[in-house]
Amino acid sequence: FRYSDLTEVQQQLIRETLITWLQAQMLNPQPEKTFIRNKAAQVFALLFVTEYLTKWPKFFFDILSVVDLNPRGVDMYLRILMAVDAELVDRDVVHTSEASCYFALIFEARRNTLLKDTMREQCIPSLVESWYQILQNYQYSNSELTCQCLEVVGAYVSWIDLSLIANERFINMLLGHMSVEVLREEACDCLFEIVNKGMDPIDKTKLVESLCQVLQSAGLFSIDQEDDVDFLARFSKLVNGMGQALIASWTKLIKTGDMKSAQDTLQAIETKVALMLQLLIHEDDDISSNIIGFCYDYLHILKQLSALSDQQKANVEAIMLAVMKKLTYDEEYNFENEGEDEAMFVEYRKQLKLLLDRLAQVSPELLLASVRRVFNTTLRNWQTTRFMEVEVAIRLLYMLAEALPVSHGAHFSGDVTKATALQDMMRTLVTSGVSAYQHTSVTLEFFETVVRYEKFFAVEPQHIPTVLMAFLDHRGLRHTSPKVRSRTAYLFSRFVKSLNKQMNPFIEDVLNRIQDLLELSPPENGYQALLSSDDQLFIYETAGVLIVNSEYSAERKQALMRNLLTPLMEKFKVLLEKLMMAQDEDRQMALADCLNHAVGFASRTSKAFSNKQTVKQCGCSEVYLDCLQTFLPALSCPLQKEVLRSGVRTFLHRMIICLEEEVLPFIPSASEHMLKDCEAKDLQEFIPLINQITAKFKTQVSPFLQQMFMPLLHAIFEVLLLPAEENDQSAALEKQMLRRSYFAFLQTVTGSGMSEVIANQGKERVVFTVIQGAVDYPDPIAQKTCFIILSKLVELWGGKDGPVGFADFVYKHIVPACFLAPLKQTFDLADAQTVLALSECAVTLKTIHLKRGPECIQYLQQEYLPSLQVAPEIIQ
């Protein structure tokens, strides 16, 4: 039964049953289990939401009259209050099964506002009084109930009249709780909510100051590292709230021009900085993290001041030293198996980085000088310094790149002081030998920093060989840690690309040294390769870049590229033969993956070329054509089709860019193979290849398109018409994506000036599918594409000289589509993609009008709109 369907008598019975259950709780020898009490509280809350405004206005008074000050009754009363707050306010609770329905959410928000307004008028003062009585009664005898009550006060204070809580008797009681160990954490949270409540800036400053005076006199401003960290984490959050509240007040007072009050508030902020620093530097990262917001906002104030006092400068320096200290890893950090604690520290480091960036905005000179001092001191004695200190020294140099931004990484020109300081530090980094430090964090930080400041090597190119050797030996690509090897492969690729022509003297040496890293590891040799196949992609790309950017002759480049790619081609032929004969499915998969890697590596080398011109200049066209001829037979392999086709398809995409029309002879047979026995995903990935060819070569490939247009359409519709289970969401999604790909293909064909391909292949059938896509499928992305196609077809064929009968087709089918699509219930104008589809729908109508002139208006006025029963005055 739904509650609303019950009779009055039945509903009354439910209310009475709940009250009877509540009375029984106080008499039972044993309390109910916690989960039952929580579930009961939820039931009470749901009944409150339904009945309070109509049939049960005395909801809270009835409950209070039953529970009085009985501890079990009070426990249930407080749980009910928290459940009510969760229903009305808590943003984490999804309050409707129709969360996606905009109107349901609007209705719920209005209902909740009305409930809160009514509560504020009728019962909140009584509830607040009951909380006070509970706190007074149980603060020394029942800490659990007291904490529960403090939680309730903290939850409700955000939406009730603050003066009911922020008054002498309540605040004094809460401050008293701050000295009681079992109550102080909840009291902290409660005070935080009070401080967080919006109010007049001057009143807020007074409130915060009065709280601070009492907390300070209670000795809470002296932080001891040994103190209870759970409490200090809450206290840090409270201090952060107070600091940010004062800063918000200062900002408002500055805007209103009340300079005297703004100055007083700034003074109040300054007196909290010493406490803020104690919490920021605390060894527990949670305590430190909770105060970062106050710290960040304080620096923002300093940034706005015209001049800083000596004390403010000292504060900036203290924050800077704290950040540098807190960036340091601790001994327990597990670099080899990073878990939740490590992930939290990484997040905490990101917060500290934001502080460092803000420090740079307040005083860039001070930051640069401080980092330089720490960096030079540490690297002078790196052999005898702990890894975390060496890592953080290099990390600080790395972070300066973003903290002191410049355009295009030009850190070593312009401002002489800064350029000199950074240049000195980089020189120290690469000549100190610190790259040999035996810890992965230091090694990685070294390589990250070298790549971040690649422009340094344009100024001092003599250091390039030193860094290249670090990349290529046991410190980098041959390090014992797979994590270091993997990251170094990517960084090495970036380093080589950034140096470009400066790599010329080292090309042959580097290519020789990376030879063993380029080997394709067949599945049967059991040898654990140094690099994964993903990492090898970067090494192949690097090799390609070195060859292409070199100053060698075209013949030499061609020879080097052939040396690079020939082993891949030879291995590919052997592995393909083995795959054809393989019986075991696991072995088939391993061989197919290996073949796919070979194709991927060859593809990756071509990234060094931007277009056909550069391939021709290097004399490499022939090598890549040989690769094509080697790889294409894989398309006819009946085993592991998906993996093999995917690799070859990617290679064809690259070759269309690199070889242009030289690829065209290979496309028909490749397409024929890829259309055999294909599934939705295969087609979805094949269509972009055809789109690329169509858009690039246009009429040049018209004969090919004419030939494969209908086979492609047959393959698409064969898959779309396959029956699928009603609840199979992945099959439905695959079909939706395929449909989108199909319409994208038609859009490419019409947009590339090849509408004759559609015209010669039974255009009515094709255009009907487009109209169906525009109207019948609730997919705004596809609908938008369909209207773009219709618009283009009308533009091409809709004039007086268009194909016979097309004008009639426009009026009978395309015009209705433009009206029927937006009228569908699924056409959701709250969705951005749908708005774009509507825009293209309007463009289609506009194009029809442009092409057909007054005849179009006449048709709408006299035939189409009257057929929809549109009133004559609206038509006019």
ZAMARGU-4260 file (C-alpha; in steps of 0.2 Angstrom, whole numbers, plus 5000, padded with zeros to 4 digits):
<rodrens>
0) 5000/5000/5000 | 5005/5018/4997 | 5002/5029/5013 | 4992/5041/5003 | 4980/5027/4998
5) 4975/5023/5016 | 4959/5029/5024 | 4960/5042/5038 | 4957/5029/5051 | 4971/5018/5045
10) 4983/5033/5044 | 4978/5038/5062 | 4981/5020/5067 | 4999/5021/5061 | 5002/5037/5070
15) 4995/5030/5086 | 5006/5014/5084 | 5022/5024/5082 | 5018/5034/5098 | 5014/5017/5107
20) 5030/5010/5101 | 5040/5025/5107 | 5031/5023/5125 | 5036/5005/5125 | 5055/5010/5122
25) 5056/5018/5139 | 5048/5003/5148 | 5058/4989/5139 | 5071/4981/5150 | 5084/4981/5136
30) 5085/4995/5123 | 5082/4991/5104 | 5097/4988/5093 | 5104/5004/5086 | 5100/5000/5068
35) 5081/4997/5073 | 5081/5014/5082 | 5089/5022/5067 | 5076/5014/5055 | 5062/5019/5067
40) 5068/5037/5067 | 5067/5037/5048 | 5049/5031/5048 | 5045/5045/5060 | 5054/5058/5049
45) 5045/5052/5033 | 5028/5053/5043 | 5033/5070/5048 | 5036/5076/5031 | 5019/5069/5025
50) 5008/5074/5040 | 5016/5089/5049 | 5008/5103/5038 | 4991/5095/5038 | 4986/5081/5050
55) 5000/5081/5063 | 5005/5099/5068 | 5009/5094/5086 | 5021/5081/5080 | 5036/5087/5090
60) 5025/5091/5105 | 5017/5074/5105 | 5034/5066/5105 | 5041/5077/5119 | 5026/5074/5130
65) 5030/5055/5129 | 5049/5056/5131 | 5051/5070/5144 | 5069/5067/5150 | 5069/5048/5150
70) 5086/5044/5143 | 5079/5031/5131 | 5066/5042/5125 | 5078/5057/5123 | 5089/5045/5112
75) 5074/5042/5101 | 5069/5060/5100 | 5087/5065/5095 | 5088/5052/5082 | 5071/5058/5075
80) 5077/5076/5074 | 5093/5070/5064 | 5082/5060/5052 | 5070/5075/5050 | 5085/5086/5046
85) 5092/5073/5034 | 5075/5074/5025 | 5074/5093/5024 | 5092/5099/5023 | 5105/5085/5021
90) 5112/5087/5003 | 5119/5069/5003 | 5102/5061/5004 | 5093/5059/4987 | 5075/5063/4992
95) 5066/5056/4977 | 5066/5041/4966 | 5064/5053/4952 | 5080/5062/4955 | 5082/5065/4937
100) 5065/5073/4936 | 5067/5092/4937 | 5050/5095/4942 | 5050/5082/4956 | 5065/5091/4963
105) 5057/5108/4962 | 5042/5102/4971 | 5052/5094/4985 | 5063/5110/4987 | 5047/5120/4989
110) 5039/5108/5001 | 5055/5107/5012 | 5055/5126/5013 | 5037/5127/5018 | 5041/5114/5032
115) 5056/5123/5039 | 5046/5140/5038 | 5032/5132/5048 | 5044/5124/5060 | 5052/5141/5063
120) 5036/5149/5067 | 5028/5135/5078 | 5040/5124/5087 | 5059/5128/5085 | 5060/5139/5101
125) 5052/5124/5110 | 5064/5112/5102 | 5079/5123/5106 | 5073/5124/5125 | 5072/5105/5125
130) 5090/5104/5119 | 5096/5116/5132 | 5087/5105/5145 | 5095/5089/5138 | 5112/5096/5138
135) 5111/5103/5156 | 5103/5087/5162 | 5115/5075/5155 | 5132/5084/5152 | 5140/5076/5167
140) 5130/5060/5168 | 5128/5054/5150 | 5141/5059/5137 | 5133/5049/5123 | 5116/5058/5124
145) 5125/5075/5126 | 5136/5072/5111 | 5120/5067/5101 | 5112/5083/5107 | 5127/5093/5101
150) 5126/5085/5084 | 5107/5090/5083 | 5111/5108/5088 | 5125/5108/5075 | 5114/5102/5061
155) 5099/5113/5065 | 5109/5129/5068 | 5112/5132/5049 | 5093/5135/5046 | 5086/5142/5062
160) 5087/5159/5070 | 5105/5160/5076 | 5101/5171/5091 | 5092/5155/5099 | 5109/5147/5100
165) 5122/5161/5099 | 5117/5168/5116 | 5126/5168/5133 | 5118/5153/5141 | 5121/5141/5126
170) 5138/5147/5121 | 5144/5146/5139 | 5138/5129/5140 | 5147/5124/5124 | 5163/5132/5129
175) 5162/5122/5145 | 5160/5106/5135 | 5177/5111/5126 | 5186/5106/5143 | 5177/5090/5145
180) 5187/5076/5135 | 5172/5065/5130 | 5162/5081/5124 | 5174/5092/5116 | 5175/5085/5099
185) 5156/5087/5096 | 5156/5104/5105 | 5170/5109/5092 | 5159/5104/5078 | 5144/5113/5085
190) 5154/5129/5088 | 5160/5127/5070 | 5142/5127/5063 | 5138/5142/5074 | 5153/5152/5067
195) 5149/5146/5049 | 5131/5153/5049 | 5129/5169/5039 | 5127/5185/5048 | 5132/5204/5049
200) 5151/5206/5047 | 5153/5216/5063 | 5142/5205/5073 | 5152/5190/5066 | 5168/5197/5071
205) 5162/5201/5089 | 5155/5183/5090 | 5172/5175/5084 | 5182/5186/5096 | 5172/5182/5111
210) 5174/5163/5107 | 5192/5165/5105 | 5195/5174/5121 | 5187/5160/5131 | 5195/5147/5121
215) 5212/5155/5124 | 5209/5158/5142 | 5205/5139/5143 | 5223/5136/5136 | 5217/5129/5120
220) 5228/5140/5109 | 5244/5131/5115 | 5245/5116/5104 | 5255/5101/5111 | 5260/5088/5098
225) 5256/5075/5111 | 5238/5081/5112 | 5223/5070/5106 | 5224/5071/5087 | 5206/5067/5084
230) 5201/5082/5095 | 5215/5093/5087 | 5208/5089/5069 | 5191/5095/5075 | 5199/5110/5084
235) 5209/5114/5068 | 5193/5114/5058 | 5185/5126/5070 | 5200/5138/5070 | 5199/5137/5051
240) 5181/5141/5051 | 5184/5156/5063 | 5198/5162/5052 | 5188/5161/5036 | 5173/5169/5044
245) 5184/5184/5050 | 5191/5185/5032 | 5174/5185/5024 | 5169/5199/5036 | 5184/5209/5032
250) 5180/5207/5013 | 5162/5213/5016 | 5168/5228/5026 | 5181/5233/5013 | 5167/5232/4999
255) 5155/5243/5010 | 5169/5256/5013 | 5169/5253/5033 | 5188/5255/5034 | 5188/5257/5053
260) 5179/5240/5056 | 5189/5232/5042 | 5205/5237/5051 | 5198/5230/5068 | 5194/5214/5059
265) 5211/5213/5051 | 5219/5215/5068 | 5208/5201/5074 | 5214/5190/5060 | 5232/5194/5063
270) 5230/5188/5081 | 5225/5171/5075 | 5240/5168/5064 | 5251/5161/5077 | 5238/5148/5081
275) 5236/5144/5063 | 5254/5141/5061 | 5255/5129/5075 | 5241/5119/5067 | 5248/5120/5050
280) 5265/5113/5055 | 5257/5099/5066 | 5265/5082/5062 | 5247/5075/5059 | 5242/5079/5041
285) 5223/5079/5045 | 5226/5093/5058 | 5237/5103/5046 | 5225/5100/5031 | 5210/5107/5040
290) 5218/5124/5042 | 5224/5127/5025 | 5209/5136/5019 | 5212/5150/5032 | 5230/5150/5028
295) 5226/5152/5009 | 5213/5166/5012 | 5225/5175/5024 | 5238/5176/5010 | 5225/5182/4998
300) 5222/5197/5010 | 5241/5200/5011 | 5241/5200/4992 | 5228/5214/4991 | 5238/5226/5004
305) 5249/5239/4996 | 5263/5236/5009 | 5266/5222/5022 | 5272/5226/5040 | 5287/5217/5047
310) 5275/5205/5056 | 5266/5201/5040 | 5282/5198/5031 | 5288/5186/5045 | 5271/5177/5044
315) 5273/5174/5025 | 5291/5167/5029 | 5284/5156/5043 | 5270/5149/5031 | 5283/5146/5018
320) 5294/5136/5030 | 5279/5126/5036 | 5274/5122/5018 | 5292/5116/5014 | 5293/5105/5030
325) 5275/5098/5027 | 5279/5093/5009 | 5291/5080/5015 | 5287/5062/5014 | 5287/5052/5031
330) 5297/5036/5034 | 5281/5026/5033 | 5276/5031/5015 | 5275/5015/5005 | 5282/5019/4987
335) 5281/5002/4980 | 5263/4998/4985 | 5253/5015/4987 | 5237/5013/4997 | 5224/5024/5004
340) 5236/5033/5016 | 5248/5037/5002 | 5234/5043/4991 | 5228/5055/5005 | 5246/5062/5007
345) 5246/5065/4988 | 5230/5075/4989 | 5237/5084/5004 | 5253/5089/4994 | 5241/5096/4981
350) 5234/5108/4994 | 5251/5113/4999 | 5255/5117/4981 | 5241/5129/4980 | 5248/5137/4996
355) 5265/5138/4988 | 5257/5146/4972 | 5248/5159/4983 | 5265/5163/4992 | 5273/5166/4975
360) 5259/5179/4972 | 5262/5188/4988 | 5281/5188/4988 | 5289/5179/4973 | 5307/5185/4978
365) 5305/5178/4996 | 5299/5161/4989 | 5313/5160/4976 | 5327/5165/4989 | 5320/5152/5002
370) 5319/5138/4989 | 5336/5142/4983 | 5343/5141/5001 | 5335/5125/5004 | 5340/5117/4987
375) 5358/5122/4988 | 5360/5117/5006 | 5353/5100/5003 | 5361/5096/4986 | 5378/5101/4993
380) 5377/5086/5005 | 5365/5074/4996 | 5375/5058/4999 | 5373/5060/5018 | 5355/5067/5018
385) 5339/5057/5020 | 5329/5053/5004 | 5314/5063/5009 | 5324/5079/5011 | 5333/5077/4995
390) 5316/5073/4986 | 5308/5089/4993 | 5322/5100/4988 | 5321/5095/4970 | 5302/5095/4971
395) 5302/5113/4977 | 5313/5118/4961 | 5300/5108/4951 | 5285/5118/4959 | 5293/5135/4956
400) 5290/5132/4937 | 5271/5134/4940 | 5272/5146/4955 | 5282/5158/4945 | 5273/5157/4928
405) 5281/5163/4912 | 5275/5161/4894 | 5280/5145/4885 | 5292/5140/4899 | 5304/5154/4896
410) 5311/5153/4913 | 5329/5157/4908 | 5326/5174/4899 | 5318/5190/4905 | 5320/5194/4923
415) 5339/5192/4926 | 5338/5188/4945 | 5325/5174/4943 | 5333/5167/4927 | 5350/5167/4936
420) 5343/5158/4951 | 5334/5145/4942 | 5349/5142/4930 | 5361/5140/4945 | 5349/5127/4953
425) 5347/5118/4937 | 5366/5117/4934 | 5368/5111/4952 | 5354/5098/4949 | 5362/5090/4933
430) 5380/5091/4939 | 5379/5086/4957 | 5376/5068/4953 | 5360/5067/4963 | 5352/5057/4949
435) 5362/5042/4956 | 5353/5043/4973 | 5346/5026/4978 | 5328/5030/4981 | 5314/5030/4967
440) 5306/5046/4973 | 5322/5056/4971 | 5326/5048/4954 | 5308/5052/4948 | 5309/5069/4954
445) 5325/5072/4945 | 5319/5067/4928 | 5302/5076/4931 | 5312/5092/4934 | 5324/5090/4920
450) 5310/5088/4908 | 5300/5103/4916 | 5315/5115/4913 | 5320/5108/4896 | 5323/5126/4890
455) 5338/5126/4902 | 5347/5115/4889 | 5345/5128/4876 | 5355/5140/4887 | 5368/5127/4893
460) 5368/5113/4880 | 5384/5105/4887 | 5374/5096/4900 | 5364/5086/4888 | 5375/5071/4887
465) 5375/5069/4906 | 5356/5069/4907 | 5355/5058/4892 | 5366/5045/4900 | 5355/5046/4916
470) 5340/5042/4906 | 5348/5028/4897 | 5357/5018/4910 | 5352/5010/4927 | 5346/5027/4934
475) 5332/5028/4921 | 5326/5016/4907 | 5336/5001/4916 | 5331/5005/4934 | 5327/4991/4945
480) 5310/4998/4948 | 5296/4995/4934 | 5288/5011/4940 | 5303/5022/4937 | 5307/5013/4920
485) 5289/5016/4915 | 5288/5035/4919 | 5306/5038/4912 | 5300/5030/4895 | 5287/5044/4894
490) 5299/5058/4901 | 5313/5053/4889 | 5301/5054/4874 | 5296/5072/4880 | 5314/5077/4883
495) 5320/5071/4866 | 5306/5080/4857 | 5309/5096/4866 | 5327/5097/4862 | 5324/5094/4843
500) 5340/5099/4833 | 5351/5099/4849 | 5350/5080/4849 | 5359/5079/4832 | 5376/5075/4839
505) 5369/5060/4849 | 5357/5052/4838 | 5366/5036/4832 | 5373/5033/4850 | 5355/5035/4857
510) 5348/5023/4844 | 5361/5010/4847 | 5358/5011/4866 | 5339/5009/4865 | 5341/4995/4852
515) 5337/4981/4865 | 5322/4991/4872 | 5314/4991/4855 | 5313/4972/4854 | 5296/4964/4852
520) 5294/4951/4865 | 5285/4936/4858 | 5274/4927/4871 | 5283/4911/4871 | 5301/4917/4876
525) 5296/4919/4894 | 5308/4933/4896 | 5302/4948/4907 | 5305/4963/4896 | 5312/4979/4904
530) 5297/4989/4897 | 5279/4986/4895 | 5272/4987/4877 | 5264/5004/4882 | 5281/5010/4888
535) 5289/5004/4872 | 5277/5015/4862 | 5286/5030/4869 | 5303/5023/4864 | 5297/5019/4846
540) 5290/5037/4845 | 5307/5044/4852 | 5317/5034/4839 | 5305/5040/4825 | 5308/5058/4831
545) 5327/5056/4832 | 5327/5050/4814 | 5315/5062/4806 | 5322/5078/4815 | 5340/5073/4811
550) 5351/5083/4799 | 5355/5067/4789 | 5351/5065/4771 | 5335/5057/4765 | 5344/5041/4761
555) 5352/5040/4778 | 5335/5043/4786 | 5327/5030/4775 | 5340/5017/4780 | 5338/5021/4799
560) 5319/5020/4798 | 5320/5003/4788 | 5332/4997/4802 | 5319/5002/4815 | 5304/4994/4806
565) 5311/4979/4797 | 5313/4968/4813 | 5294/4972/4817 | 5289/4967/4800 | 5299/4951/4800
570) 5292/4946/4817 | 5275/4950/4812 | 5275/4938/4797 | 5282/4924/4809 | 5269/4927/4822
575) 5254/4928/4810 | 5259/4911/4804 | 5260/4904/4821 | 5243/4912/4825 | 5235/4904/4810
580) 5240/4887/4817 | 5237/4890/4836 | 5224/4879/4844 | 5224/4885/4862 | 5213/4901/4864
585) 5225/4908/4877 | 5240/4906/4865 | 5229/4914/4851 | 5226/4929/4862 | 5244/4931/4867
590) 5250/4930/4849 | 5236/4942/4843 | 5241/4955/4857 | 5259/4953/4851 | 5254/4956/4833
595) 5244/4971/4838 | 5259/4978/4848 | 5270/4977/4832 | 5257/4987/4822 | 5255/4999/4836
600) 5274/5002/4837 | 5275/5005/4818 | 5260/5017/4820 | 5269/5026/4834 | 5285/5030/4824
605) 5275/5039/4811 | 5270/5052/4824 | 5286/5061/4820 | 5279/5065/4803 | 5266/5079/4802
610) 5260/5076/4784 | 5265/5067/4767 | 5277/5081/4763 | 5289/5076/4778 | 5287/5058/4774
615) 5293/5061/4756 | 5307/5072/4761 | 5314/5059/4773 | 5311/5046/4759 | 5301/5035/4771
620) 5285/5032/4760 | 5292/5015/4754 | 5295/5008/4771 | 5278/5012/4777 | 5270/5005/4761
625) 5280/4989/4765 | 5273/4989/4783 | 5255/4991/4775 | 5258/4976/4764 | 5264/4966/4779
630) 5250/4971/4791 | 5235/4970/4779 | 5235/4951/4778 | 5230/4950/4796 | 5213/4956/4791
635) 5209/4940/4783 | 5214/4930/4798 | 5199/4921/4805 | 5205/4921/4823 | 5205/4935/4836
640) 5198/4947/4823 | 5193/4961/4835 | 5211/4963/4841 | 5219/4962/4824 | 5207/4973/4815
645) 5209/4986/4829 | 5228/4988/4826 | 5227/4988/4807 | 5213/5001/4807 | 5224/5012/4818
650) 5238/5010/4807 | 5227/5015/4792 | 5222/5031/4800 | 5240/5036/4803 | 5245/5031/4785
655) 5230/5042/4777 | 5239/5057/4786 | 5257/5051/4781 | 5255/5043/4764 | 5239/5052/4758
660) 5233/5045/4741 | 5247/5032/4741 | 5236/5022/4753 | 5220/5022/4742 | 5224/5006/4732
665) 5224/4997/4749 | 5208/5003/4755 | 5195/4993/4745 | 5202/4976/4750 | 5205/4982/4768
670) 5187/4988/4769 | 5180/4972/4762 | 5189/4961/4775 | 5184/4973/4789 | 5165/4972/4784
675) 5165/4953/4785 | 5157/4945/4801 | 5158/4962/4810 | 5149/4967/4826 | 5142/4983/4832
680) 5159/4989/4840 | 5169/4984/4824 | 5157/4994/4813 | 5157/5009/4825 | 5177/5009/4824
685) 5177/5006/4805 | 5166/5021/4801 | 5178/5034/4807 | 5191/5027/4795 | 5179/5029/4780
690) 5174/5046/4786 | 5193/5051/4787 | 5195/5045/4769 | 5179/5053/4763 | 5183/5070/4771
695) 5201/5070/4765 | 5200/5064/4747 | 5182/5069/4743 | 5177/5066/4725 | 5194/5056/4722
700) 5186/5042/4732 | 5169/5043/4724 | 5170/5026/4714 | 5176/5017/4730 | 5161/5025/4740
705) 5149/5020/4727 | 5155/5003/4728 | 5155/5000/4747 | 5140/5012/4752 | 5127/4998/4751
710) 5138/4984/4758 | 5142/4996/4773 | 5123/5000/4775 | 5118/4982/4774 | 5131/4978/4788
715) 5125/4992/4799 | 5107/4988/4798 | 5110/4969/4800 | 5118/4973/4817 | 5104/4986/4821
720) 5090/4974/4817 | 5098/4960/4828 | 5086/4956/4842 | 5092/4960/4860 | 5086/4956/4877
725) 5075/4970/4884 | 5086/4974/4899 | 5103/4972/4890 | 5109/4989/4892 | 5126/4987/4885
730) 5118/4980/4868 | 5107/4995/4868 | 5121/5007/4871 | 5131/4998/4857 | 5117/5000/4845
735) 5115/5019/4850 | 5133/5022/4847 | 5132/5013/4830 | 5117/5023/4825 | 5127/5039/4829
740) 5142/5033/4819 | 5130/5029/4804 | 5123/5046/4804 | 5140/5054/4806 | 5145/5044/4790
745) 5130/5051/4780 | 5135/5069/4787 | 5153/5067/4781 | 5147/5061/4764 | 5135/5075/4761
750) 5147/5088/4769 | 5161/5082/4757 | 5150/5086/4741 | 5147/5068/4737 | 5128/5068/4739
755) 5127/5059/4722 | 5133/5043/4732 | 5117/5044/4741 | 5107/5049/4726 | 5113/5034/4716
760) 5110/5021/4730 | 5091/5022/4733 | 5091/5039/4741 | 5073/5038/4748 | 5077/5023/4759
765) 5093/5032/4766 | 5084/5049/4769 | 5070/5039/4777 | 5082/5032/4790 | 5089/5050/4793
770) 5071/5056/4796 | 5068/5041/4808 | 5084/5046/4817 | 5078/5064/4819 | 5061/5060/4826
775) 5060/5042/4833 | 5076/5039/4843 | 5077/5049/4859 | 5096/5053/4857 | 5099/5072/4855
780) 5117/5069/4848 | 5110/5058/4834 | 5095/5070/4831 | 5107/5085/4829 | 5117/5075/4816
785) 5101/5070/4807 | 5095/5088/4805 | 5112/5094/4799 | 5111/5080/4785 | 5093/5085/4781
790) 5098/5103/4780 | 5112/5099/4768 | 5101/5088/4757 | 5088/5102/4756 | 5102/5114/4752
795) 5108/5103/4738 | 5092/5096/4731 | 5078/5107/4737 | 5079/5121/4723 | 5069/5122/4707
800) 5083/5112/4698 | 5083/5098/4711 | 5079/5079/4708 | 5061/5076/4702 | 5049/5073/4717
805) 5061/5079/4730 | 5051/5095/4734 | 5036/5084/4737 | 5047/5073/4748 | 5052/5089/4758
810) 5034/5094/4762 | 5028/5076/4765 | 5042/5070/4776 | 5056/5083/4781 | 5044/5097/4786
815) 5034/5086/4798 | 5050/5079/4805 | 5055/5097/4810 | 5038/5098/4820 | 5036/5081/4827
820) 5054/5079/4834 | 5052/5094/4847 | 5034/5088/4851 | 5040/5071/4857 | 5040/5069/4876
825) 5058/5063/4876 | 5063/5080/4868 | 5070/5087/4885 | 5074/5106/4883 | 5083/5106/4900
830) 5097/5095/4891 | 5110/5105/4882 | 5112/5093/4868 | 5094/5093/4864 | 5094/5112/4863
835) 5108/5110/4850 | 5097/5098/4841 | 5082/5110/4841 | 5094/5123/4834 | 5098/5112/4819
840) 5080/5108/4817 | 5076/5127/4815 | 5091/5128/4803 | 5083/5114/4792 | 5066/5124/4792
845) 5075/5140/4787 | 5085/5131/4773 | 5068/5124/4766 | 5061/5142/4766 | 5077/5149/4758
850) 5076/5136/4744 | 5057/5135/4741 | 5052/5153/4745 | 5034/5159/4748 | 5028/5142/4743
855) 5035/5135/4759 | 5025/5147/4770 | 5010/5144/4760 | 5011/5125/4763 | 5013/5128/4781
860) 4999/5140/4782 | 4986/5131/4771 | 4990/5113/4773 | 5003/5107/4787 | 4998/5117/4802
865) 4979/5116/4800 | 4982/5097/4799 | 4989/5098/4817 | 4974/5107/4822 | 4983/5123/4826
870) 4972/5138/4828 | 4971/5150/4813 | 4976/5165/4824 | 4992/5156/4829 | 4996/5150/4811
875) 4995/5168/4805
</rodrens>
